[in-house]
Amino acid sequence: MPVPPLDTRVPAVLLRVDRNPFHHGTLGAVRSLGRAGVEVHLVADCAGSPVGASRFLHRTHPAPRPGAAPAEMAPALLRIARRISHPPVLVPLDDASAVAVGRLHSELAPAFLLPDQPHALPERCADKAELAEICAAAGVPHPVTLVPDSAEQAERAAGRLGLPVVAKWSRPWLLPAGSGLRSTALLRSPQQARALYLRGAEAGSALLLQEFLPPGPDRDWFCHGYVDRSGTVRAGGQGRKLAAWPRGAGLTTVGEWAPQSQVQVLAERVTGRLGYRGVFDLDFRRCGRTGHYRLLDFNPRPGAQFRLFSDTAGLDVVRALHLDLTHRPVPEGAPRPGLRFVVENYAPLAALRPGRGEREAAWRAADDPAPGRALRWLWARHVTGRLLRRLHLAGTGPAPLPEVRAHVVRQASGPPAESGPGQAEAVRRSGGGPGGEDRAGHH
């Protein structure tokens, strides 16, 4: 597959605030730009992550502390920019970083190449309550959504919408680690809605209740794209979710490129109405009763499975971003319907099963084998540690594995990472699930 001629004089800085060490979208972005000859810097916590082993990663930089305010992030990012010879393209990889970059646009713009759009727009798109209003204004179908302002109203709203009901925190990136609160939950009683509402102060944002759209075959869809300086949607495509983690909810573990004109029309309608610029990842669910595609989530950054949509010209949304911001022509490639994307650690059977047609693996790559090898060891230890912790809490098993340190040696293609010469320190996280791209929603 050809690689678009990116301006290799312009580096890229990838930013991720989320601490998920198994965020395969980060590796996808590192490989996509690195394969095109771009110098890739990563601002993220790579402890225990296979990403640090990639030969396409030029340098890692310390991540912002968990819960850092956007104002705290600007000095760190500007220091990184000053160490780089040319103003780099800045690529946020999670909602928290996309929101922060939007807020800091005026401060960061002199040092980084960024899409030019209203600075509050990423935050509006990522906010689940705001999205309901955006869809209403744009005429885009959206599940019926209520935002209660008291515990009593939460109970009544759950009854009005019908049980079960979907509960979402409007700004899930504010949820504190270790709170046990999930961005999305399925509630089966008005009392559960009341109890969850009372945790609003802890969650840091408003609770909203949404009608539940039952899952089913051919109902979960996503659409990725890049809106260029002229407002034209480029790259990306529409995909069907074939499997998810957790099952029936969360991130795509097996997805298929399946062009769908109705989804494309809705994506162009909402981004055009907003004046959006940059990369987007939209989640839809087709209503089994009406057949309408309803927009569930608007993520103002690349989705973790964005490499599914690499067309015949070698273009994906991250490469389109770099090309457009460096004023290079964006090639027109053809879709590759039927191409599948498989996340090996969440869908091991699908990864091992011989498949018909082309497949893109999240971790394994012939030209960058180290992350795939590192994943096998790190993921096995992660899963074993979680199992032992559950057994220990239940009083039926041994103590959890102690904290250990290991090193994942990467084949350095540039200067060593700041964490060590030619190495990325891999430290097993002591608790919690993989986290990150868990958009439970209706998925």
C-alpha positions in Angstrom: 0.0 0.0 0.0 1.5 3.4 -0.9 2.3 6.0 1.8 1.2 9.6 1.2 4.1 12.0 0.8 4.0 13.7 4.3 6.3 16.6 5.1 8.9 14.8 7.1 10.4 18.1 8.3 7.4 18.5 10.5 7.3 16.2 13.6 4.2 15.1 15.4 3.4 15.2 19.1 0.9 12.7 20.3 -0.9 13.6 23.6 -2.8 11.2 25.8 -3.8 12.0 29.4 -5.6 8.7 30.0 -3.4 6.1 31.9 -4.6 3.1 29.9 -1.3 1.1 29.0 -3.2 -1.0 26.5 -4.6 1.9 24.3 -4.0 0.4 20.9 -5.0 3.7 19.2 -1.8 5.2 20.5 0.3 2.6 18.8 -1.8 3.0 15.6 -0.9 6.7 15.5 2.8 6.1 16.2 3.0 3.6 13.4 0.9 5.6 10.9 3.1 8.7 11.1 6.3 6.9 11.7 5.9 4.7 8.7 5.5 7.9 6.6 8.9 9.1 7.9 7.5 11.6 10.5 9.4 12.1 13.8 6.9 11.0 16.4 7.0 12.2 20.0 4.6 10.7 22.6 3.4 12.6 25.7 1.8 9.8 27.7 2.4 7.4 30.5 4.0 4.4 28.8 4.5 2.4 32.1 3.6 -1.2 31.4 2.6 -0.3 27.8 3.8 -2.2 24.6 3.6 1.1 22.8 7.0 2.1 24.1 8.6 -0.8 22.3 7.7 0.5 18.8 10.6 1.3 16.5 8.6 4.1 15.0 8.5 6.1 18.3 11.2 8.7 18.3 10.9 9.9 21.9 8.6 9.8 24.9 7.9 12.6 27.3 6.3 12.6 30.8 2.5 12.7 30.8 0.6 15.3 32.7 -0.4 14.2 36.2 -3.8 12.5 36.5 -6.5 15.2 36.8 -4.2 18.0 35.7 -6.0 21.2 34.8 -5.5 22.4 31.2 -3.6 25.4 32.5 -1.0 23.0 34.0 -0.6 21.2 30.7 0.4 24.3 28.6 3.9 24.9 30.1 4.8 21.2 29.7 3.7 21.1 26.1 5.4 24.4 25.2 8.7 23.1 26.8 8.5 20.0 24.5 7.8 22.2 21.5 10.9 24.3 22.2 13.1 21.2 22.1 11.8 20.4 18.6 13.3 22.1 15.5 10.1 22.7 13.7 6.6 23.5 15.1 5.0 20.1 15.3 1.5 18.8 14.6 -0.3 18.2 17.9 -2.6 15.1 18.0 -4.8 14.6 21.1 -5.7 10.9 21.5 -8.3 11.0 24.2 -11.2 13.2 25.1 -9.4 14.9 28.1 -6.5 15.9 26.0 -8.7 17.1 23.1 -10.7 19.2 25.5 -7.5 20.6 27.1 -6.0 21.5 23.7 -9.2 23.2 22.7 -9.1 25.4 25.8 -5.4 26.1 25.3 -5.6 26.8 21.6 -4.5 30.5 21.8 -1.5 29.6 24.0 -0.5 26.5 22.0 -1.1 27.8 18.4 2.2 29.7 18.1 4.2 26.6 18.9 2.0 23.8 17.4 0.1 23.2 14.2 -3.6 22.8 15.1 -7.0 22.8 13.3 -8.6 26.2 13.3 -12.0 26.0 14.9 -14.0 27.5 17.9 -11.9 26.7 20.9 -14.8 25.4 23.0 -16.0 23.0 20.3 -14.1 19.8 21.3 -15.6 20.2 24.9 -19.1 20.7 23.5 -18.8 17.6 21.3 -17.4 15.4 24.1 -20.0 16.5 26.6 -22.9 14.0 26.5 -25.5 16.5 27.6 -24.4 19.1 25.0 -24.4 16.4 22.3 -28.2 16.0 22.8 -28.7 19.7 22.0 -26.2 19.6 19.1 -28.2 16.7 17.5 -31.5 18.5 18.0 -30.2 21.6 16.3 -28.6 19.7 13.4 -31.6 17.4 12.9 -29.6 14.3 13.6 -31.4 11.4 15.4 -30.3 10.9 19.0 -31.7 8.8 21.9 -34.3 10.7 24.1 -32.2 12.3 26.8 -33.2 13.9 30.1 -31.0 15.8 32.5 -32.5 15.7 36.0 -31.7 18.4 38.6 -32.7 16.5 41.7 -32.7 12.9 43.0 -36.5 12.9 42.8 -36.4 14.0 39.2 -33.9 11.2 38.4 -36.3 8.7 39.8 -39.2 10.1 37.7 -37.1 10.4 34.6 -36.1 6.7 34.8 -39.8 5.7 35.0 -40.7 8.0 32.2 -38.0 6.7 29.8 -38.8 3.1 30.6 -36.5 0.5 32.2 -33.8 -0.4 31.7 -32.4 3.1 31.2 -28.9 4.3 30.2 -27.2 6.6 32.7 -24.2 8.7 31.5 -22.0 11.3 33.2 -21.9 14.3 30.8 -18.1 14.8 31.1 -16.7 11.3 31.7 -13.1 12.5 31.5 -13.6 14.1 34.9 -14.5 10.9 36.7 -11.9 10.3 39.5 -9.8 7.2 39.3 -10.7 4.6 41.9 -14.2 5.9 42.5 -15.9 2.9 40.9 -18.0 5.2 38.7 -18.3 4.3 35.1 -18.9 6.7 32.3 -22.0 4.8 31.4 -24.2 2.3 33.3 -27.5 0.4 32.6 -30.0 1.0 35.4 -32.9 -1.3 36.1 -34.8 0.6 38.7 -35.7 4.3 39.6 -33.9 3.7 43.0 -30.6 3.1 41.1 -31.1 6.4 39.2 -31.6 8.2 42.5 -28.5 6.7 44.1 -26.4 7.5 41.1 -27.6 11.1 41.0 -26.5 11.6 44.6 -22.9 10.9 43.5 -22.9 13.8 41.1 -20.5 15.9 43.2 -18.0 13.0 43.2 -18.4 12.5 39.5 -17.6 16.1 38.7 -20.4 16.5 36.1 -24.1 16.2 35.5 -25.9 12.8 35.3 -28.1 12.3 32.3 -30.6 9.5 31.6 -31.2 8.2 28.1 -33.6 5.8 26.5 -32.1 2.3 26.0 -31.8 1.1 22.4 -31.5 -2.7 22.5 -28.4 -4.2 20.9 -28.7 -6.6 18.0 -27.0 -7.8 14.8 -25.9 -5.0 12.5 -26.9 -2.3 14.9 -23.6 -0.8 16.2 -21.8 1.5 13.8 -19.0 4.0 13.9 -17.8 6.7 11.5 -14.3 8.2 11.4 -13.2 11.2 9.4 -11.1 14.3 9.1 -12.6 17.7 8.4 -10.0 19.8 6.5 -9.5 23.6 6.4 -12.2 24.0 3.8 -14.8 22.1 5.8 -14.7 19.0 3.6 -14.7 15.5 5.3 -11.7 13.5 4.1 -10.3 10.1 4.8 -12.0 7.7 7.3 -15.2 5.8 6.6 -18.0 3.9 8.2 -17.6 0.6 10.0 -19.7 -2.0 11.7 -18.9 -3.3 15.2 -18.8 -7.1 15.1 -17.5 -7.6 18.7 -16.9 -5.4 21.7 -15.3 -5.5 25.1 -17.1 -5.9 27.5 -19.5 -8.0 25.4 -22.4 -5.8 24.2 -20.7 -2.7 25.6 -17.5 -0.7 25.2 -14.7 -0.6 22.7 -14.6 -2.3 19.3 -12.6 -5.5 19.4 -13.5 -6.6 15.9 -14.7 -4.1 13.3 -15.4 -4.2 9.6 -15.2 -1.4 7.0 -18.8 -1.3 5.6 -19.7 1.8 3.7 -23.0 3.2 4.9 -24.4 6.3 3.1 -26.9 7.2 5.8 -24.2 7.3 8.5 -21.9 9.4 6.2 -24.7 11.9 5.6 -25.4 12.3 9.3 -21.7 12.7 10.1 -21.3 15.4 7.4 -24.5 17.1 8.7 -23.4 17.4 12.3 -19.8 18.4 11.6 -20.9 20.9 9.0 -23.5 22.4 11.3 -20.8 22.9 14.1 -18.1 24.2 11.8 -15.9 21.4 13.1 -12.3 21.0 12.0 -10.0 18.1 12.7 -10.4 14.4 13.4 -13.6 12.9 14.7 -15.0 9.5 15.8 -18.7 9.1 15.9 -20.7 6.1 17.4 -24.1 5.2 16.1 -26.8 2.6 17.0 -29.4 1.7 14.5 -32.8 1.6 16.1 -34.5 -1.8 15.7 -37.9 -0.3 15.7 -37.5 2.7 13.3 -34.3 1.7 11.4 -32.9 5.2 12.1 -29.2 5.6 12.9 -28.9 7.5 16.2 -25.8 9.3 17.2 -24.6 8.2 20.6 -21.1 9.7 21.0 -19.0 12.4 19.3 -15.4 11.9 20.1 -13.3 14.9 19.0 -10.1 12.9 18.3 -9.0 9.7 16.5 -10.9 6.5 17.6 -8.7 3.6 18.8 -9.6 1.6 15.6 -8.9 4.4 13.2 -6.4 2.3 11.3 -9.3 0.2 10.0 -9.9 3.1 7.6 -6.6 3.1 5.7 -7.6 3.4 2.0 -6.0 2.4 -1.2 -3.8 5.6 -1.2 -2.5 4.7 2.3 -4.5 7.6 3.8 -6.0 7.5 7.3 -7.4 10.3 9.5 -4.1 11.0 11.3 -2.1 11.2 8.1 -4.9 13.5 6.6 -4.5 15.8 9.6 -0.7 16.0 9.1 -1.0 16.6 5.4 -3.7 19.3 5.7 -2.0 21.2 8.5 1.3 21.2 6.5 -0.6 22.4 3.4 0.1 19.3 1.4 -2.4 17.8 -1.0 -4.6 15.0 0.6 -4.8 12.1 -1.9 -8.1 10.5 -2.9 -8.0 6.8 -2.2 -10.7 4.2 -2.6 -12.4 2.5 0.3 -11.5 -1.1 1.2 -14.9 -2.7 2.1 -14.6 -5.9 4.1 -11.3 -5.0 5.7 -11.4 -6.0 9.3 -9.7 -4.7 12.4 -8.9 -7.0 15.3 -7.7 -6.2 18.8 -5.7 -9.3 19.8 -5.8 -9.0 23.6 -9.6 -8.5 23.7 -10.5 -10.8 20.8 -7.8 -13.6 20.8 -9.9 -16.2 19.1 -10.8 -13.8 16.3 -7.1 -12.9 15.9 -6.1 -16.6 15.7 -9.0 -17.7 13.5 -8.1 -17.7 9.7 -10.1 -15.0 8.1 -11.3 -14.3 4.7 -10.0 -11.0 3.1 -7.7 -8.4 4.6 -7.2 -7.8 8.3 -5.4 -5.1 10.3 -4.2 -6.1 13.7 -4.0 -3.6 16.6 -0.7 -4.8 18.0 1.0 -7.3 15.6 2.9 -5.9 12.6 5.7 -7.5 10.6 7.6 -4.2 10.3 7.2 -3.4 14.0 7.2 -6.8 15.9 8.4 -5.6 19.4 5.0 -4.2 20.6 3.2 -7.5 19.7 5.8 -9.5 21.6 5.6 -7.1 24.6 1.8 -7.3 24.6 1.8 -11.1 25.2 3.9 -10.9 28.4 2.3 -7.7 29.7 -1.3 -8.7 29.0 -0.8 -12.1 30.5 0.6 -10.5 33.7 -2.2 -7.9 33.7 -4.9 -10.6 33.5 -3.3 -12.8 36.0 -2.9 -10.0 38.5 -6.6 -9.0 38.1 -7.7 -12.6 38.7 -5.5 -13.0 41.8 -6.9 -9.7 43.2 -10.4 -10.9 42.7 -9.7 -14.2 44.4 -7.9 -12.4 47.3 -10.8 -10.1 47.8 -13.1 -13.1 47.8 -10.9 -14.8 50.4 -10.3 -17.8 48.2 -6.9 -17.2 46.7 -3.3 -16.1 47.3 -2.2 -12.5 47.7 -2.0 -10.4 44.5 1.2 -10.4 42.5 3.7 -7.9 44.0 4.6 -4.8 42.1 7.4 -5.6 39.7 9.4 -3.8 37.1 10.4 -5.0 33.7 11.9 -3.4 30.6 10.6 -3.6 27.1 13.6 -3.0 24.8 12.6 -1.2 21.6 14.4 -0.9 18.4 15.2 2.8 18.5 14.8 4.7 15.3 15.8 8.0 16.9 17.2 9.4 20.1 16.4 7.4 23.3 13.2 8.0 25.2 13.5 10.2 28.3 12.7 7.2 30.5 16.0 5.5 29.5 18.4 4.9 26.7 16.7 3.0 24.0 14.1 1.5 26.4 10.6 2.1 27.6 10.0 1.2 31.2 7.2 -1.2 31.6 5.6 -1.2 35.0 2.6 -3.3 35.8 -0.3 -1.2 37.0 -1.5 -2.2 40.4 -5.2 -2.0 39.9 -8.2 -1.4 37.7 -9.1 -2.5 34.3 -7.6 -1.4 31.0 -9.9 1.7 31.1 -9.5 4.3 28.5 -11.6 3.8 25.4 -14.5 2.3 27.2 -17.5 4.0 25.7 -20.1 1.7 27.2 -23.0 3.8 26.0 -25.4 1.5 24.1 -22.5 -0.6 22.8 
